[in-house]
């Protein structure tokens, strides 16, 4: 379990209604997967708008809602956090929730017109021989 205020680090917040000092189970953007203690991130998609499912998520046990627009019906026991962009907020929150796993990666890129496969294969062999996981 993580604390909501900790996973909001680097998230561009416009307004908060409620407490961010909450222990959360997980972050979810699929309303069908919400369980008790979860944070729901309402994302506007091309087919549907996650903001339409906020009430359903609260009924399923969500304790915090991340949204671009506050809903009309505000529950006193739910924390609402308004952000400029839900997609970006979800990216920062997921990175924080999982302890920023991308910071532990070491990447090598190969670009060019010819020889990319050969160079990538040679690098793979060299890294494996040196004891690195490639």
N, CA, C and O atoms as CSV, one atom per row, in Angstrom:
chain,resi,resn,atom,element,x,y,z
A,1,UNK,N,N,0.839,-1.179,0.000
A,1,UNK,CA,C,0.000,0.000,0.000
A,1,UNK,C,C,0.886,1.246,0.000
A,1,UNK,O,O,1.933,1.287,0.646
A,2,UNK,N,N,0.447,2.235,-0.725
A,2,UNK,CA,C,1.164,3.504,-0.827
A,2,UNK,C,C,0.271,4.624,-0.319
A,2,UNK,O,O,-0.947,4.475,-0.220
A,3,UNK,N,N,0.901,5.744,0.001
A,3,UNK,CA,C,0.165,6.920,0.441
A,3,UNK,C,C,-0.146,7.788,-0.771
A,3,UNK,O,O,0.721,8.004,-1.618
A,4,UNK,N,N,-1.365,8.284,-0.862
A,4,UNK,CA,C,-1.786,9.079,-2.013
A,4,UNK,C,C,-0.901,10.296,-2.222
A,4,UNK,O,O,-0.533,10.605,-3.355
A,5,UNK,N,N,-0.556,10.989,-1.145
A,5,UNK,CA,C,0.251,12.208,-1.312
A,5,UNK,C,C,1.630,11.882,-1.868
A,5,UNK,O,O,2.229,12.722,-2.539
A,6,UNK,N,N,2.148,10.690,-1.608
A,6,UNK,CA,C,3.453,10.300,-2.131
A,6,UNK,C,C,3.404,10.000,-3.634
A,6,UNK,O,O,4.335,10.333,-4.367
A,7,UNK,N,N,2.327,9.375,-4.082
A,7,UNK,CA,C,2.269,9.039,-5.510
A,7,UNK,C,C,1.848,10.225,-6.373
A,7,UNK,O,O,1.891,10.143,-7.600
A,8,UNK,N,N,1.444,11.321,-5.746
A,8,UNK,CA,C,1.090,12.527,-6.502
A,8,UNK,C,C,2.308,13.391,-6.822
A,8,UNK,O,O,2.165,14.420,-7.482
A,9,UNK,N,N,3.494,13.003,-6.375
A,9,UNK,CA,C,4.713,13.762,-6.608
A,9,UNK,C,C,4.911,14.018,-8.112
A,9,UNK,O,O,4.812,13.094,-8.918
A,10,UNK,N,N,5.180,15.227,-8.468
A,10,UNK,CA,C,5.394,15.723,-9.836
A,10,UNK,C,C,4.109,15.820,-10.668
A,10,UNK,O,O,4.170,16.194,-11.839
A,11,UNK,N,N,2.971,15.497,-10.102
A,11,UNK,CA,C,1.707,15.622,-10.816
A,11,UNK,C,C,1.244,17.076,-10.763
A,11,UNK,O,O,1.275,17.702,-9.703
A,12,UNK,N,N,0.822,17.603,-11.887
A,12,UNK,CA,C,0.355,18.990,-11.968
A,12,UNK,C,C,-1.091,19.061,-11.458
A,12,UNK,O,O,-2.032,18.710,-12.170
A,13,UNK,N,N,-1.244,19.518,-10.219
A,13,UNK,CA,C,-2.553,19.552,-9.563
A,13,UNK,C,C,-3.137,20.953,-9.643
A,13,UNK,O,O,-2.460,21.939,-9.353
A,14,UNK,N,N,-4.411,21.029,-10.042
A,14,UNK,CA,C,-5.096,22.318,-10.107
A,14,UNK,C,C,-5.919,22.592,-8.858
A,14,UNK,O,O,-5.981,23.734,-8.402
A,15,UNK,N,N,-6.556,21.562,-8.293
A,15,UNK,CA,C,-7.383,21.735,-7.094
A,15,UNK,C,C,-7.541,20.394,-6.387
A,15,UNK,O,O,-7.479,19.330,-7.003
A,16,UNK,N,N,-7.748,20.477,-5.074
A,16,UNK,CA,C,-7.951,19.276,-4.255
A,16,UNK,C,C,-9.160,19.493,-3.352
A,16,UNK,O,O,-9.312,20.546,-2.733
A,17,UNK,N,N,-10.016,18.476,-3.290
A,17,UNK,CA,C,-11.129,18.455,-2.344
A,17,UNK,C,C,-10.985,17.171,-1.539
A,17,UNK,O,O,-11.172,16.073,-2.065
A,18,UNK,N,N,-10.654,17.315,-0.269
A,18,UNK,CA,C,-10.450,16.155,0.584
A,18,UNK,C,C,-8.990,16.011,0.976
A,18,UNK,O,O,-8.159,16.868,0.676
A,19,UNK,N,N,-8.700,14.916,1.649
A,19,UNK,CA,C,-7.363,14.670,2.176
A,19,UNK,C,C,-6.533,13.815,1.221
A,19,UNK,O,O,-7.047,12.888,0.595
A,20,UNK,N,N,-5.254,14.136,1.117
A,20,UNK,CA,C,-4.346,13.307,0.317
A,20,UNK,C,C,-3.553,12.363,1.210
A,20,UNK,O,O,-2.705,11.616,0.722
A,21,UNK,N,N,-3.813,12.386,2.492
A,21,UNK,CA,C,-3.139,11.503,3.437
A,21,UNK,C,C,-3.944,10.211,3.572
A,21,UNK,O,O,-4.518,9.929,4.624
A,22,UNK,N,N,-3.976,9.432,2.490
A,22,UNK,CA,C,-4.753,8.197,2.424
A,22,UNK,C,C,-3.865,7.048,1.980
A,22,UNK,O,O,-2.994,7.229,1.129
A,23,UNK,N,N,-4.076,5.878,2.543
A,23,UNK,CA,C,-3.417,4.670,2.052
A,23,UNK,C,C,-4.273,4.094,0.939
A,23,UNK,O,O,-5.469,3.862,1.113
A,24,UNK,N,N,-3.644,3.865,-0.207
A,24,UNK,CA,C,-4.402,3.350,-1.347
A,24,UNK,C,C,-3.914,1.957,-1.730
A,24,UNK,O,O,-2.750,1.609,-1.534
A,25,UNK,N,N,-4.830,1.175,-2.278
A,25,UNK,CA,C,-4.497,-0.179,-2.709
A,25,UNK,C,C,-3.800,-0.170,-4.057
A,25,UNK,O,O,-2.732,-0.760,-4.219
A,26,UNK,N,N,-4.415,0.510,-5.034
A,26,UNK,CA,C,-3.808,0.581,-6.363
A,26,UNK,C,C,-4.413,1.738,-7.157
A,26,UNK,O,O,-5.415,2.331,-6.759
A,27,UNK,N,N,-3.785,2.038,-8.277
A,27,UNK,CA,C,-4.265,3.065,-9.202
A,27,UNK,C,C,-4.958,2.341,-10.339
A,27,UNK,O,O,-4.455,1.333,-10.834
A,28,UNK,N,N,-6.100,2.843,-10.751
A,28,UNK,CA,C,-6.858,2.185,-11.810
A,28,UNK,C,C,-7.483,3.225,-12.724
A,28,UNK,O,O,-7.987,4.245,-12.255
A,29,UNK,N,N,-7.451,2.969,-14.044
A,29,UNK,CA,C,-8.128,3.842,-14.987
A,29,UNK,C,C,-9.258,3.111,-15.701
A,29,UNK,O,O,-9.965,3.704,-16.516
A,30,UNK,N,N,-9.430,1.841,-15.404
A,30,UNK,CA,C,-10.531,1.038,-15.944
A,30,UNK,C,C,-11.568,0.892,-14.837
A,30,UNK,O,O,-11.330,0.212,-13.839
A,31,UNK,N,N,-12.715,1.533,-15.018
A,31,UNK,CA,C,-13.744,1.555,-13.971
A,31,UNK,C,C,-14.234,0.157,-13.607
A,31,UNK,O,O,-14.726,-0.050,-12.498
A,32,UNK,N,N,-14.108,-0.798,-14.513
A,32,UNK,CA,C,-14.573,-2.158,-14.249
A,32,UNK,C,C,-13.667,-2.902,-13.276
A,32,UNK,O,O,-14.061,-3.926,-12.718
A,33,UNK,N,N,-12.455,-2.393,-13.072
A,33,UNK,CA,C,-11.485,-3.069,-12.212
A,33,UNK,C,C,-11.332,-2.419,-10.830
A,33,UNK,O,O,-10.485,-2.836,-10.040
A,34,UNK,N,N,-12.132,-1.422,-10.545
A,34,UNK,CA,C,-12.045,-0.715,-9.261
A,34,UNK,C,C,-12.471,-1.631,-8.115
A,34,UNK,O,O,-13.460,-2.358,-8.202
A,35,UNK,N,N,-11.683,-1.568,-7.035
A,35,UNK,CA,C,-12.001,-2.313,-5.811
A,35,UNK,C,C,-11.855,-1.354,-4.625
A,35,UNK,O,O,-11.456,-0.201,-4.793
A,36,UNK,N,N,-12.171,-1.828,-3.466
A,36,UNK,CA,C,-12.116,-1.005,-2.257
A,36,UNK,C,C,-10.701,-0.482,-2.018
A,36,UNK,O,O,-9.729,-1.236,-2.056
A,37,UNK,N,N,-10.609,0.826,-1.772
A,37,UNK,CA,C,-9.327,1.448,-1.470
A,37,UNK,C,C,-8.528,1.911,-2.666
A,37,UNK,O,O,-7.382,2.335,-2.515
A,38,UNK,N,N,-9.106,1.839,-3.854
A,38,UNK,CA,C,-8.394,2.216,-5.080
A,38,UNK,C,C,-8.523,3.703,-5.396
A,38,UNK,O,O,-9.400,4.395,-4.878
A,39,UNK,N,N,-7.631,4.169,-6.254
A,39,UNK,CA,C,-7.716,5.513,-6.834
A,39,UNK,C,C,-8.161,5.331,-8.277
A,39,UNK,O,O,-7.594,4.522,-9.011
A,40,UNK,N,N,-9.169,6.080,-8.677
A,40,UNK,CA,C,-9.643,6.025,-10.062
A,40,UNK,C,C,-9.180,7.272,-10.801
A,40,UNK,O,O,-9.407,8.394,-10.349
A,41,UNK,N,N,-8.527,7.064,-11.943
A,41,UNK,CA,C,-8.096,8.167,-12.796
A,41,UNK,C,C,-9.060,8.222,-13.974
A,41,UNK,O,O,-9.085,7.313,-14.805
A,42,UNK,N,N,-9.853,9.291,-14.047
A,42,UNK,CA,C,-10.843,9.463,-15.109
A,42,UNK,C,C,-10.146,10.070,-16.333
A,42,UNK,O,O,-9.662,11.201,-16.293
A,43,UNK,N,N,-10.107,9.298,-17.406
A,43,UNK,CA,C,-9.424,9.725,-18.633
A,43,UNK,C,C,-10.436,9.896,-19.741
A,43,UNK,O,O,-11.298,9.044,-19.955
A,44,UNK,N,N,-10.319,11.025,-20.453
A,44,UNK,CA,C,-11.165,11.257,-21.622
A,44,UNK,C,C,-10.550,10.513,-22.797
A,44,UNK,O,O,-9.425,10.795,-23.208
A,45,UNK,N,N,-11.308,9.558,-23.333
A,45,UNK,CA,C,-10.828,8.776,-24.466
A,45,UNK,C,C,-11.530,9.174,-25.746
A,45,UNK,O,O,-12.351,10.091,-25.757
A,46,UNK,N,N,-11.205,8.483,-26.819
A,46,UNK,CA,C,-11.838,8.774,-28.107
A,46,UNK,C,C,-13.232,8.172,-28.191
A,46,UNK,O,O,-14.084,8.677,-28.923
A,47,UNK,N,N,-13.471,7.096,-27.446
A,47,UNK,CA,C,-14.779,6.440,-27.489
A,47,UNK,C,C,-15.615,6.801,-26.268
A,47,UNK,O,O,-16.802,7.102,-26.399
A,48,UNK,N,N,-15.012,6.773,-25.085
A,48,UNK,CA,C,-15.775,7.113,-23.872
A,48,UNK,C,C,-14.941,8.009,-22.962
A,48,UNK,O,O,-13.721,8.106,-23.092
A,49,UNK,N,N,-15.637,8.652,-22.046
A,49,UNK,CA,C,-15.018,9.574,-21.109
A,49,UNK,C,C,-15.084,8.961,-19.716
A,49,UNK,O,O,-16.174,8.700,-19.208
A,50,UNK,N,N,-13.937,8.728,-19.095
A,50,UNK,CA,C,-13.879,8.126,-17.780
A,50,UNK,C,C,-14.632,8.905,-16.717
A,50,UNK,O,O,-15.000,8.354,-15.679
A,51,UNK,N,N,-14.865,10.197,-16.975
A,51,UNK,CA,C,-15.609,11.022,-16.014
A,51,UNK,C,C,-17.053,10.522,-15.847
A,51,UNK,O,O,-17.675,10.767,-14.814
A,52,UNK,N,N,-17.581,9.830,-16.851
A,52,UNK,CA,C,-18.938,9.286,-16.782
A,52,UNK,C,C,-19.044,8.156,-15.758
A,52,UNK,O,O,-20.144,7.825,-15.316
A,53,UNK,N,N,-17.909,7.561,-15.377
A,53,UNK,CA,C,-17.915,6.379,-14.516
A,53,UNK,C,C,-17.484,6.673,-13.084
A,53,UNK,O,O,-17.281,5.746,-12.300
A,54,UNK,N,N,-17.343,7.934,-12.735
A,54,UNK,CA,C,-16.888,8.291,-11.393
A,54,UNK,C,C,-17.838,7.756,-10.321
A,54,UNK,O,O,-17.382,7.170,-9.339
A,55,UNK,N,N,-19.130,7.945,-10.488
A,55,UNK,CA,C,-20.109,7.461,-9.489
A,55,UNK,C,C,-20.026,5.947,-9.326
A,55,UNK,O,O,-20.064,5.438,-8.205
A,56,UNK,N,N,-19.914,5.231,-10.434
A,56,UNK,CA,C,-19.824,3.773,-10.385
A,56,UNK,C,C,-18.570,3.347,-9.625
A,56,UNK,O,O,-18.598,2.375,-8.870
A,57,UNK,N,N,-17.478,4.070,-9.823
A,57,UNK,CA,C,-16.223,3.745,-9.136
A,57,UNK,C,C,-16.324,3.988,-7.635
A,57,UNK,O,O,-15.784,3.223,-6.836
A,58,UNK,N,N,-17.011,5.044,-7.263
A,58,UNK,CA,C,-17.207,5.324,-5.837
A,58,UNK,C,C,-18.055,4.219,-5.202
A,58,UNK,O,O,-17.780,3.784,-4.084
A,59,UNK,N,N,-19.078,3.774,-5.916
A,59,UNK,CA,C,-19.916,2.677,-5.428
A,59,UNK,C,C,-19.107,1.392,-5.255
A,59,UNK,O,O,-19.385,0.594,-4.360
A,60,UNK,N,N,-18.108,1.197,-6.113
A,60,UNK,CA,C,-17.278,-0.006,-6.057
A,60,UNK,C,C,-16.176,0.092,-5.010
A,60,UNK,O,O,-15.495,-0.898,-4.742
A,61,UNK,N,N,-15.987,1.283,-4.407
A,61,UNK,CA,C,-15.028,1.404,-3.311
A,61,UNK,C,C,-13.862,2.346,-3.527
A,61,UNK,O,O,-12.963,2.404,-2.688
A,62,UNK,N,N,-13.849,3.092,-4.632
A,62,UNK,CA,C,-12.766,4.052,-4.847
A,62,UNK,C,C,-12.769,5.092,-3.738
A,62,UNK,O,O,-13.827,5.584,-3.344
A,63,UNK,N,N,-11.575,5.431,-3.231
A,63,UNK,CA,C,-11.493,6.416,-2.156
A,63,UNK,C,C,-10.946,7.755,-2.641
A,63,UNK,O,O,-10.990,8.751,-1.918
A,64,UNK,N,N,-10.430,7.770,-3.873
A,64,UNK,CA,C,-9.925,9.014,-4.449
A,64,UNK,C,C,-10.170,9.002,-5.952
A,64,UNK,O,O,-10.106,7.961,-6.605
A,65,UNK,N,N,-10.451,10.179,-6.478
A,65,UNK,CA,C,-10.743,10.350,-7.899
A,65,UNK,C,C,-9.794,11.400,-8.462
A,65,UNK,O,O,-9.687,12.504,-7.928
A,66,UNK,N,N,-9.113,11.049,-9.535
A,66,UNK,CA,C,-8.274,11.999,-10.268
A,66,UNK,C,C,-9.050,12.343,-11.527
A,66,UNK,O,O,-9.397,11.451,-12.301
A,67,UNK,N,N,-9.329,13.628,-11.744
A,67,UNK,CA,C,-10.169,14.026,-12.873
A,67,UNK,C,C,-9.746,15.387,-13.411
A,67,UNK,O,O,-9.048,16.148,-12.741
A,68,UNK,N,N,-10.179,15.675,-14.621
A,68,UNK,CA,C,-9.892,16.972,-15.236
A,68,UNK,C,C,-10.968,17.990,-14.882
A,68,UNK,O,O,-10.720,19.195,-14.886
A,69,UNK,N,N,-12.170,17.496,-14.575
A,69,UNK,CA,C,-13.302,18.348,-14.194
A,69,UNK,C,C,-13.979,17.698,-12.994
A,69,UNK,O,O,-14.298,16.510,-13.029
A,70,UNK,N,N,-14.201,18.471,-11.929
A,70,UNK,CA,C,-14.897,17.923,-10.771
A,70,UNK,C,C,-16.324,17.533,-11.162
A,70,UNK,O,O,-16.981,18.247,-11.920
A,71,UNK,N,N,-16.804,16.392,-10.641
A,71,UNK,CA,C,-18.190,16.005,-10.922
A,71,UNK,C,C,-19.164,16.914,-10.182
A,71,UNK,O,O,-18.789,17.612,-9.240
A,72,UNK,N,N,-20.412,16.895,-10.621
A,72,UNK,CA,C,-21.445,17.710,-9.964
A,72,UNK,C,C,-21.732,17.207,-8.561
A,72,UNK,O,O,-21.926,17.997,-7.638
A,73,UNK,N,N,-21.760,15.889,-8.403
A,73,UNK,CA,C,-22.076,15.284,-7.109
A,73,UNK,C,C,-20.772,14.975,-6.374
A,73,UNK,O,O,-20.057,14.039,-6.733
A,74,UNK,N,N,-20.466,15.772,-5.339
A,74,UNK,CA,C,-19.245,15.589,-4.557
A,74,UNK,C,C,-19.576,14.855,-3.261
A,74,UNK,O,O,-20.442,15.300,-2.507
A,75,UNK,N,N,-18.903,13.743,-2.992
A,75,UNK,CA,C,-19.071,12.979,-1.757
A,75,UNK,C,C,-18.060,13.499,-0.739
A,75,UNK,O,O,-16.888,13.683,-1.070
A,76,UNK,N,N,-18.492,13.733,0.470
A,76,UNK,CA,C,-17.633,14.295,1.511
A,76,UNK,C,C,-16.492,13.356,1.904
A,76,UNK,O,O,-15.413,13.820,2.274
A,77,UNK,N,N,-16.717,12.045,1.828
A,77,UNK,CA,C,-15.709,11.089,2.266
A,77,UNK,C,C,-14.765,10.638,1.149
A,77,UNK,O,O,-13.956,9.734,1.356
A,78,UNK,N,N,-14.857,11.251,-0.019
A,78,UNK,CA,C,-14.015,10.918,-1.170
A,78,UNK,C,C,-13.079,12.086,-1.450
A,78,UNK,O,O,-13.478,13.245,-1.341
A,79,UNK,N,N,-11.837,11.783,-1.809
A,79,UNK,CA,C,-10.883,12.818,-2.190
A,79,UNK,C,C,-10.936,12.999,-3.706
A,79,UNK,O,O,-10.851,12.031,-4.462
A,80,UNK,N,N,-11.076,14.237,-4.134
A,80,UNK,CA,C,-11.102,14.574,-5.556
A,80,UNK,C,C,-9.879,15.439,-5.862
A,80,UNK,O,O,-9.600,16.405,-5.153
A,81,UNK,N,N,-9.167,15.091,-6.903
A,81,UNK,CA,C,-7.996,15.859,-7.313
A,81,UNK,C,C,-8.170,16.226,-8.776
A,81,UNK,O,O,-8.271,15.362,-9.646
A,82,UNK,N,N,-8.203,17.530,-9.027
A,82,UNK,CA,C,-8.371,18.024,-10.389
A,82,UNK,C,C,-6.988,18.276,-10.982
A,82,UNK,O,O,-6.151,18.958,-10.390
A,83,UNK,N,N,-6.773,17.708,-12.164
A,83,UNK,CA,C,-5.507,17.867,-12.871
A,83,UNK,C,C,-5.785,18.432,-14.262
A,83,UNK,O,O,-6.908,18.354,-14.760
A,84,UNK,N,N,-4.772,18.989,-14.870
A,84,UNK,CA,C,-4.903,19.540,-16.214
A,84,UNK,C,C,-5.016,18.434,-17.256
A,84,UNK,O,O,-5.782,18.553,-18.213
A,85,UNK,N,N,-4.252,17.355,-17.071
A,85,UNK,CA,C,-4.205,16.274,-18.049
A,85,UNK,C,C,-4.155,14.940,-17.295
A,85,UNK,O,O,-3.157,14.631,-16.644
A,86,UNK,N,N,-5.214,14.166,-17.385
A,86,UNK,CA,C,-5.297,12.884,-16.670
A,86,UNK,C,C,-4.276,11.877,-17.175
A,86,UNK,O,O,-3.754,11.080,-16.396
A,87,UNK,N,N,-3.984,11.906,-18.480
A,87,UNK,CA,C,-2.990,10.978,-19.034
A,87,UNK,C,C,-1.623,11.205,-18.384
A,87,UNK,O,O,-0.974,10.255,-17.947
A,88,UNK,N,N,-1.195,12.451,-18.324
A,88,UNK,CA,C,0.097,12.774,-17.712
A,88,UNK,C,C,0.085,12.458,-16.222
A,88,UNK,O,O,1.060,11.928,-15.689
A,89,UNK,N,N,-1.007,12.780,-15.556
A,89,UNK,CA,C,-1.115,12.497,-14.126
A,89,UNK,C,C,-0.973,10.999,-13.870
A,89,UNK,O,O,-0.276,10.590,-12.942
A,90,UNK,N,N,-1.626,10.186,-14.686
A,90,UNK,CA,C,-1.539,8.735,-14.538
A,90,UNK,C,C,-0.103,8.259,-14.729
A,90,UNK,O,O,0.357,7.381,-14.001
A,91,UNK,N,N,0.605,8.825,-15.696
A,91,UNK,CA,C,1.994,8.425,-15.943
A,91,UNK,C,C,2.870,8.712,-14.727
A,91,UNK,O,O,3.625,7.843,-14.291
A,92,UNK,N,N,2.779,9.928,-14.172
A,92,UNK,CA,C,3.575,10.272,-12.992
A,92,UNK,C,C,3.182,9.416,-11.798
A,92,UNK,O,O,4.043,8.924,-11.069
A,93,UNK,N,N,1.877,9.237,-11.598
A,93,UNK,CA,C,1.405,8.474,-10.447
A,93,UNK,C,C,1.846,7.009,-10.530
A,93,UNK,O,O,2.250,6.428,-9.523
A,94,UNK,N,N,1.772,6.411,-11.718
A,94,UNK,CA,C,2.190,5.019,-11.877
A,94,UNK,C,C,3.690,4.874,-11.629
A,94,UNK,O,O,4.129,3.924,-10.979
A,95,UNK,N,N,4.471,5.820,-12.148
A,95,UNK,CA,C,5.920,5.777,-11.910
A,95,UNK,C,C,6.219,5.860,-10.417
A,95,UNK,O,O,7.049,5.108,-9.907
A,96,UNK,N,N,5.551,6.764,-9.722
A,96,UNK,CA,C,5.764,6.904,-8.275
A,96,UNK,C,C,5.283,5.670,-7.511
A,96,UNK,O,O,5.938,5.222,-6.570
A,97,UNK,N,N,4.152,5.132,-7.915
A,97,UNK,CA,C,3.573,3.972,-7.232
A,97,UNK,C,C,4.514,2.767,-7.317
A,97,UNK,O,O,4.673,2.023,-6.349
A,98,UNK,N,N,5.134,2.588,-8.485
A,98,UNK,CA,C,6.022,1.441,-8.701
A,98,UNK,C,C,7.494,1.789,-8.491
A,98,UNK,O,O,8.370,1.090,-8.999
A,99,UNK,N,N,7.777,2.864,-7.746
A,99,UNK,CA,C,9.133,3.271,-7.376
A,99,UNK,C,C,10.023,3.559,-8.581
A,99,UNK,O,O,11.198,3.192,-8.592
A,100,UNK,N,N,9.469,4.211,-9.584
A,100,UNK,CA,C,10.206,4.696,-10.760
A,100,UNK,C,C,11.118,3.638,-11.387
A,100,UNK,O,O,12.337,3.804,-11.398
A,101,UNK,N,N,10.545,2.564,-11.903
A,101,UNK,CA,C,11.372,1.474,-12.433
A,101,UNK,C,C,12.226,1.879,-13.637
A,101,UNK,O,O,13.264,1.263,-13.880
A,102,UNK,N,N,11.820,2.882,-14.382
A,102,UNK,CA,C,12.602,3.272,-15.566
A,102,UNK,C,C,13.950,3.872,-15.190
A,102,UNK,O,O,14.859,3.897,-16.020
A,103,UNK,N,N,14.101,4.356,-13.960
A,103,UNK,CA,C,15.383,4.905,-13.529
A,103,UNK,C,C,16.440,3.820,-13.359
A,103,UNK,O,O,17.634,4.116,-13.332
A,104,UNK,N,N,16.013,2.582,-13.245
A,104,UNK,CA,C,16.940,1.473,-13.074
A,104,UNK,C,C,17.386,0.870,-14.403
A,104,UNK,O,O,18.258,0.001,-14.425
A,105,UNK,N,N,16.798,1.321,-15.507
A,105,UNK,CA,C,17.143,0.788,-16.821
A,105,UNK,C,C,18.353,1.490,-17.400
A,105,UNK,O,O,18.555,2.689,-17.205
A,106,UNK,N,N,19.151,0.719,-18.116
A,106,UNK,CA,C,20.246,1.284,-18.903
A,106,UNK,C,C,19.927,0.953,-20.355
A,106,UNK,O,O,19.758,-0.213,-20.712
A,107,UNK,N,N,19.847,1.978,-21.182
A,107,UNK,CA,C,19.436,1.788,-22.565
A,107,UNK,C,C,20.567,2.104,-23.524
A,107,UNK,O,O,21.385,2.992,-23.284
A,108,UNK,N,N,20.592,1.356,-24.612
A,108,UNK,CA,C,21.514,1.619,-25.702
A,108,UNK,C,C,20.669,1.662,-26.966
A,108,UNK,O,O,19.869,0.760,-27.216
A,109,UNK,N,N,20.846,2.713,-27.762
A,109,UNK,CA,C,20.094,2.843,-29.004
A,109,UNK,C,C,21.018,2.752,-30.200
A,109,UNK,O,O,22.158,3.215,-30.163
A,110,UNK,N,N,20.508,2.147,-31.261
A,110,UNK,CA,C,21.275,2.029,-32.502
A,110,UNK,C,C,20.435,2.647,-33.608
A,110,UNK,O,O,19.303,2.228,-33.852
A,111,UNK,N,N,21.003,3.654,-34.277
A,111,UNK,CA,C,20.299,4.286,-35.401
A,111,UNK,C,C,21.195,4.276,-36.623
A,111,UNK,O,O,22.400,4.043,-36.526
A,112,UNK,N,N,20.609,4.525,-37.747
A,112,UNK,CA,C,21.392,4.576,-38.981
A,112,UNK,C,C,20.617,3.949,-40.113
A,112,UNK,O,O,19.503,3.456,-39.933
A,113,UNK,N,N,21.227,3.976,-41.288
A,113,UNK,CA,C,20.581,3.424,-42.469
A,113,UNK,C,C,20.886,1.944,-42.624
A,113,UNK,O,O,19.981,1.149,-42.882
A,114,UNK,N,N,22.139,1.566,-42.471
A,114,UNK,CA,C,22.554,0.174,-42.657
A,114,UNK,C,C,23.278,-0.342,-41.426
A,114,UNK,O,O,23.946,0.420,-40.728
A,115,UNK,N,N,23.147,-1.627,-41.159
A,115,UNK,CA,C,23.932,-2.281,-40.128
A,115,UNK,C,C,23.338,-2.292,-38.735
A,115,UNK,O,O,24.006,-2.711,-37.790
A,116,UNK,N,N,22.102,-1.844,-38.580
A,116,UNK,CA,C,21.498,-1.793,-37.240
A,116,UNK,C,C,21.367,-3.178,-36.618
A,116,UNK,O,O,21.677,-3.356,-35.440
A,117,UNK,N,N,20.919,-4.140,-37.378
A,117,UNK,CA,C,20.727,-5.493,-36.854
A,117,UNK,C,C,22.070,-6.102,-36.456
A,117,UNK,O,O,22.186,-6.731,-35.405
A,118,UNK,N,N,23.066,-5.915,-37.289
A,118,UNK,CA,C,24.398,-6.445,-36.986
A,118,UNK,C,C,24.951,-5.821,-35.707
A,118,UNK,O,O,25.436,-6.531,-34.827
A,119,UNK,N,N,24.880,-4.497,-35.605
A,119,UNK,CA,C,25.398,-3.811,-34.421
A,119,UNK,C,C,24.610,-4.226,-33.185
A,119,UNK,O,O,25.208,-4.473,-32.137
A,120,UNK,N,N,23.287,-4.310,-33.278
A,120,UNK,CA,C,22.464,-4.713,-32.133
A,120,UNK,C,C,22.815,-6.133,-31.701
A,120,UNK,O,O,22.882,-6.409,-30.503
A,121,UNK,N,N,23.038,-7.032,-32.646
A,121,UNK,CA,C,23.399,-8.410,-32.322
A,121,UNK,C,C,24.762,-8.479,-31.652
A,121,UNK,O,O,24.941,-9.216,-30.682
A,122,UNK,N,N,25.724,-7.716,-32.163
A,122,UNK,CA,C,27.055,-7.676,-31.555
A,122,UNK,C,C,26.997,-7.110,-30.136
A,122,UNK,O,O,27.637,-7.641,-29.229
A,123,UNK,N,N,26.228,-6.027,-29.942
A,123,UNK,CA,C,26.086,-5.436,-28.606
A,123,UNK,C,C,25.432,-6.416,-27.640
A,123,UNK,O,O,25.847,-6.533,-26.487
A,124,UNK,N,N,24.421,-7.108,-28.110
A,124,UNK,CA,C,23.738,-8.095,-27.275
A,124,UNK,C,C,24.730,-9.152,-26.797
A,124,UNK,O,O,24.771,-9.477,-25.611
A,125,UNK,N,N,25.519,-9.683,-27.712
A,125,UNK,CA,C,26.505,-10.710,-27.361
A,125,UNK,C,C,27.539,-10.169,-26.383
A,125,UNK,O,O,27.905,-10.848,-25.423
A,126,UNK,N,N,28.011,-8.951,-26.622
A,126,UNK,CA,C,29.013,-8.359,-25.732
A,126,UNK,C,C,28.452,-8.158,-24.322
A,126,UNK,O,O,29.124,-8.473,-23.339
A,127,UNK,N,N,27.233,-7.640,-24.217
A,127,UNK,CA,C,26.627,-7.405,-22.903
A,127,UNK,C,C,26.375,-8.716,-22.167
A,127,UNK,O,O,26.616,-8.810,-20.964
A,128,UNK,N,N,25.895,-9.720,-22.882
A,128,UNK,CA,C,25.663,-11.027,-22.263
A,128,UNK,C,C,26.983,-11.639,-21.772
A,128,UNK,O,O,27.046,-12.186,-20.671
A,129,UNK,N,N,28.021,-11.544,-22.585
A,129,UNK,CA,C,29.328,-12.076,-22.193
A,129,UNK,C,C,29.909,-11.329,-20.993
A,129,UNK,O,O,30.639,-11.908,-20.189
A,130,UNK,N,N,29.584,-10.052,-20.877
A,130,UNK,CA,C,30.085,-9.243,-19.764
A,130,UNK,C,C,29.256,-9.440,-18.491
A,130,UNK,O,O,29.574,-8.872,-17.447
A,131,UNK,N,N,28.192,-10.248,-18.582
A,131,UNK,CA,C,27.385,-10.548,-17.404
A,131,UNK,C,C,26.147,-9.682,-17.217
A,131,UNK,O,O,25.475,-9.777,-16.190
A,132,UNK,N,N,25.841,-8.840,-18.197
A,132,UNK,CA,C,24.644,-7.991,-18.108
A,132,UNK,C,C,23.453,-8.733,-18.668
A,132,UNK,O,O,23.599,-9.567,-19.561
A,133,UNK,N,N,22.272,-8.433,-18.148
A,133,UNK,CA,C,21.052,-8.991,-18.706
A,133,UNK,C,C,20.630,-8.098,-19.859
A,133,UNK,O,O,20.394,-6.903,-19.683
A,134,UNK,N,N,20.537,-8.695,-21.046
A,134,UNK,CA,C,20.199,-7.911,-22.243
A,134,UNK,C,C,18.957,-8.451,-22.898
A,134,UNK,O,O,18.518,-7.922,-23.919
